[in-house]
């Protein structure tokens, strides 16, 4: 997708003088590890070549864009919600907790958040839900990259602590190899118990 297209939605908001951030998460679906959210305020001028939904990029491209986003963003915040919080709040509640934490790190504070998806949860600032926002809005795409790269790097740290599960390869998602490891070793402290109930 042409990077300029990603900015069309946001140019209309910027023209109204609204300071906004893009927000997205990574890690709703895995069997293990935390959920990660990021919030990003980008400058008005498009400066990041190749920006796109993190799921459509290679790992190498995500790493390159991660550095560019961190360098050029007006502000960004990245935060986790733990496995314990996922269990206590359910994944939707924990995701919005992580998003709220990421938004709280922004300086200046935004007046509006553009959030990927259409969930009906509240955030500490007014939010516009944008379906497929990580493909439509530059700041949401940037947030998706920060969240994905940060979570993947964290899962590499967990792989060093729990090498038997193969987190470095599947990042906690429910692959056949991951299920085989769970059957062999049982769950670890970083697995999500409610996600394992349906395991055969």
N, C-alpha and C positions, 0 to 999 in steps of 0.2 A: 504494500500500500504506500502511496505517496505520503511522505511525512506531512506535507502541507495540508492534506485532507484531514489529518488528525487534529489540526489546530482550528478548523472551521467552527466547530461547536464552541470552543473556548474564546475565539475572537469575538463572538457575539456577546458573551458574558463580559469580557474585558472592556468592550465598548460601553458597557453600562457602569464601568468603574467598580465592579465587584471583585474583591480579593478572594480567590477561591483556590482550593487544593483538590487534587485527584487522590482517591483512596482505593486500594485494592488489597487482596489478601492472597496468601499461598498456604496450602496445607490443610484444607478442609477435609479432604478425602482419605489421607493416610491412616494406617493402623497404629502408627507410632509417631512420637514427637509433637512439638507444639504447633500451633497455628501462628503465622506471622502476618502482620499487616504493615503497610507503608502509606504515608501521606506525603504528597509532593506539591510544592508551589513552583511552577516553572516561570521563567521570564517571558515577557510578552512576545519577543522575537523567537521564531523557531531556530534552534541552534543544534539540534541533535539529529544527525543523519541516521536513518535506519531504525528509528524508534517504532516499536510495534508491540502487540500483545506478547507477553513473555512466552506464552505457550507456542508461538509461531517462530521462535528464534532458537538458534543453536546455543549450547552452553557457552561457547566461545564468544558469540555475539552478545549474549546477556552480560557476560563479564565485562566486555568492552563498554557496553552501554551503561552498566552500573557505575563505572568510574566517571563517564561523561555526565551522567545525571547528577551524581554527587558534586561534581565540579561546578556545573552551571545552574543548578537549582537555586532559586531564591531562598528556599528552606526545605528541609525534608525531615521526616521522623520515621523511625522503624521500631516496631514493638512486637512482643510475643504475648500470647496467652498460653499458659502451661497445660500440660496433660490434666493436672488436677482441676484447673479451671474449666477445661473442656468437659470433664466428667461432672462437675458441679453445675455448670450453666447450660450444658449442651453445646454443640459446635457452633450453632448460630449465635448464641449469647456470648460465647468465648471469642468468636470472630469480631463481634462488635466491640467487645472490651479491648481487644488488641488494636482495633481501628481508633477507638477513642484515645488510647494511650499514644498512638502514633501522631494523631492530630494535636494532642497536648504538647508535643515536642516542637511544634512549628512556631517560628518567630520571624515575621509578625504572625499573629493569629488570624486565620482566614475567617471571612464572614459566611462562607458557603463551602460545602464539600460536594464534589462529584464522586459518586460511589458506583462501582461496577455492580450490576445485578438489579434486582427489584425486591429485595427483602424488606419487610416492614419493621425494621428495628430503628431505634433512635440513636443519634450521635450528639455530642456536645455542641455541635453547630448545625444550622439548617442544612439539609442534604437534598440533592437531586439524584435520584436513582437512574442510572443510565444502563439499559440492557445492552450487553456486549460492549460496555464502555471501554474495555481494554483494547478494543479494535477501533473505537470511534473517537476517543479523547486522548490527547497527548499526555496530559497529566496523570490520567488513570493508567495508561500504558506504562509510563515511567514508574508509577507506584507498583504496578504488577511486576516489573523487573526487579526493583529493590527488594520487594517481599520474597520473590522466588529465589533470587541469588542468596539473600541472607539466610533463608530457611535451608537451602541446599548446603550451604557452608556449615550451618549448625549441625545438620545431619551427618556431615563428615566427622565432626567432633564426636557425635554419639557413636559413630562407627568405630572410632578408636577405643571407646569405652565398652562397646558391646559388639565386637567383631563377628560374632557368630551369626548375626542376623543379616548382614550384607547391606546395611543402611547406605553405604557409599554408592551402591549400584541403584537401588530402588527408592531411596530417600524416604523409606517408611511406608510406601504404597503396597497394596496387597497383591504382589506378584506371586507366582507359584513358588519361587525360591524362598520368598519371605514366609509363606504359609508352611512350607516344609521345615524351615528353621524353627518356627513357632511350635510345630508338632514335636520337633526333636528336643528343644531346649525350654519350652514353655515361655510365657511372656516375661518381659523385663519391666523394670520400674518406669520406663518411658513409653510403654505401650498403653493404648487407650482401651480400658476394659470393656466399655460399651460397644466398641467397634469389633470386639472379638467374640461377642455372643453368638453371632451367626456362623462362626467358623465351624466347619465340619471336621 
